[in-house]
Amino acid sequence: MVKNEQNDKNEPTQAQEKLNLFERTQDVIRTALDRMGYKDDVYDLLKEPLRLLTVRIPVRMDDDSIKVFTGYRAQHNDAVGPTKGGVRFHPDVTEEEVKALSMWMSIKCGITGLPYGGGKGGIQCDPRSMSFRELERLSRGYVRAISQLVGPTKDIPAPDVFTNSQVMAWMMDEYSRIREFDSPGFITGKPLVLGGSAGRESSTALGVTIVMKEAAKIAGIEIPGSRIIIQGFGNAGSFLAQFLHQAGAKVVGISDAYGALYDPEGLDIPTLLDKRDSFGTVTPYFKSQQITNKELLVQECDILVPAAIENQLTEENAPDIKARIVVEAANGPTTLKATEILTNRGILLVPDVLASAGGVVVSYFEWVQNNQGYYWSEEEVQEKLEKILTTSFHNVYRTSSDKKVDMRLAAYIVGLKRVAEAIKWRGWV
């Protein structure tokens, strides 16, 4: 099995990268608010979450020992409405990361016009080394720890990295026990039988596909026959590969945590999907054909989709990117300097806060359906999602053109405008 590429002594640590991500987010927020003419008081309120809860969760492990896990829940701003955002289980979860992600969720909700502010949660753990029952105890313990701050009209969690519909079901059940009534609207991403929405599992990838098609029209690229690289083969990356393959595109490159595969003639996506495990691992089956993740990013393609982790496109490799469009399906895959380089080279960059908004939009649909007790077909969900994201893409693109700024800054301007206006109307500043 090929090992992950190791950082050398001069490269930032995971903790430093998370802090840089948070500070980078603050920089773009300040610039966007300045462009809109807001004073420092608005920035001072939006540069940090309104609330950040740190919890310690004791869990009885299968060997009868007690292990204590650290968890977080950040609520960025609730001026527009209740906060909304996923819960991730990952060993590298940090306070800075959760804060930054909650801020991005506010912007995603603003871009798509949802009646939410941004929230985010996470637990420092490695779910790959935990049993099914240990994960259930951890999930329930987290809900007990944060139960006073969350709810259908306060803060609505959802799946994120290494969490799924089963985890959401445990969390909903625990919250319902605490509140002593059934609360399907407390959380989204649930199984269909417990009030989940049709199309939720593939919604992030479908959203990426929708905005990619709009970007391709602007760049003069036809999706059928186009060459696409997808870095990352988890939930979003694998569904995206499937959708694009079905649309007639050539997926020429994919990657996972252990390496990458590239074929200029197009990869056999059905075979890769069949061999992929639940954590998105597939490249170890093709050791003789593997290249590194870094090598994959600079291969020839029409559209590059970073769908893995943060800080993948940097000032070092941005000059060598050969794609005409970059669509960010991951959170924070491109540094600000790389964004500048790519934009100056004429590469159309669709930022994460727009490209990956499909998940929160369909989560909103699920919440609405729970509140109404009336459920939609998958076709209805997809139709509504396409309408919202197509409108959102062109709103951001028009703002970018009118204000002569890159797409990332344009997305922040569009997303923050709604929050800033709500703050003003409420008289908070």
VENJONOR-V602679 format. One record per backbone hydrogen bond with DSSP energy under -0.5 kcal/mol. NH is the residue of the N-H (numbers start at 1). CO is the residue of the C=O. If there is no record, write none. Layout:
nh/co
NH/CO
NH/CO
//
This chain:
nh/co
11/8
17/13
18/14
19/15
20/16
21/17
22/18
23/19
24/20
25/21
26/22
27/23
28/24
29/25
30/26
31/27
32/28
33/29
34/30
35/31
36/32
37/33
37/34
38/33
42/39
43/39
44/40
45/41
46/42
47/43
50/75
50/76
51/75
53/73
54/52
55/71
57/69
58/56
59/67
61/59
61/65
64/61
67/59
67/65
69/57
69/67
71/55
72/122
73/53
74/120
75/51
76/74
76/118
77/118
83/154
84/117
85/156
87/158
88/121
89/161
90/88
90/123
93/90
98/94
99/95
100/96
101/97
102/98
103/99
104/100
105/101
106/102
107/103
108/104
109/105
110/106
111/107
112/108
113/109
113/110
114/109
116/114
117/82
119/84
120/74
121/86
122/72
123/88
124/70
125/90
125/123
127/125
129/126
130/127
135/131
136/132
137/133
138/134
139/135
140/136
141/137
142/138
143/139
144/140
145/141
146/142
147/143
149/146
150/146
151/155
154/151
155/151
156/83
157/155
157/186
158/85
160/87
163/160
168/164
169/165
170/166
171/167
172/168
173/169
174/170
175/171
176/172
177/173
178/174
179/175
180/176
181/176
186/183
187/184
188/157
194/191
195/192
196/191
200/197
203/200
206/202
207/203
208/204
209/205
210/206
211/207
212/208
213/209
214/210
215/211
216/212
217/213
218/214
219/215
220/216
220/217
221/216
225/248
226/223
228/226
228/250
229/303
230/253
231/229
231/305
232/230
238/234
239/235
240/236
241/237
242/238
243/239
244/240
245/241
246/242
247/243
248/245
249/244
250/226
251/249
252/228
252/250
253/228
254/261
255/230
256/259
259/256
260/291
261/254
263/252
266/263
267/251
269/267
272/268
273/269
274/270
275/271
276/272
277/281
280/277
285/282
286/283
287/284
289/286
290/286
290/287
291/260
296/292
297/293
298/294
298/295
299/296
302/227
303/227
304/325
305/229
306/304
307/231
307/305
311/332
312/333
313/333
314/312
318/314
320/317
321/317
321/318
324/302
325/302
326/348
327/304
328/326
328/350
329/306
329/327
330/306
332/330
335/313
339/335
340/336
341/337
342/338
343/339
344/340
345/341
346/343
347/342
348/324
349/347
350/326
350/348
351/349
354/351
355/351
356/352
357/354
359/356
361/357
362/358
363/359
364/360
365/361
366/362
367/363
368/364
369/365
370/366
371/367
372/368
373/369
374/369
381/377
382/378
383/379
384/380
385/381
386/382
387/383
388/384
389/385
390/386
391/387
392/388
393/389
394/390
395/391
396/392
397/393
398/394
399/395
400/396
401/397
402/398
403/399
404/400
405/400
410/406
411/407
412/408
413/409
414/410
415/411
416/412
417/413
418/414
419/415
420/416
421/417
422/418
423/419
424/420
425/421
426/422
427/423
427/424
428/423
429/423
//
